[in-house]
């Protein structure tokens, strides 16, 4: 999986991708526990990697089972923005 750093293409390490997936899963668990009456709103997550040379280089998106993307990536996934 390749991303951009100040316009240069770099390969994301397995450890980096795995860490982002872990953040997604743990935030879902945390929010389900903190907000049990709305736990069903927290089911899946995506981490979108933008240009790593900029602040805010990763965006996190979460949702319920009903609005899970049908991209075949499962509950927690890392994707790279193609801009």
PyMOL commands that set and color helices and strands:
alter all, ss='L'
color gray80, all
select helices_A, chain A and resi 14-34+36-41+65-67
alter helices_A, ss='H'
color red, helices_A
select strands_A, chain A and resi 2-5+8-11+44-49+58-63+76-80
alter strands_A, ss='S'
color yellow, strands_A
deselect
rebuild
show_as cartoon
